[in-house]
């Protein structure tokens, strides 16, 4: 592991241990916050879409031939986002 060396520091800024740990974590997994935001937003979109398709199917606004594949797609999106969220979380523990 790379450790900060205060003797060779050319920067006038000294990082605290928390700041250094945060920067090191960001270097190890860049754009993690953006990925989590994408997972949450796509998952929420899939949930809203699935909810709407279930309501349309219950109200008989769409036929089963149209509604079920669309509902399956929305459920698949939600499942994929949950999988990616957990996978990203497990990778960050390594």
PyMOL commands that set and color helices and strands:
alter all, ss='L'
color gray80, all
select helices_A, chain A and resi 6-8+17-28+32-58+64-93
alter helices_A, ss='H'
color red, helices_A
deselect
rebuild
show_as cartoon
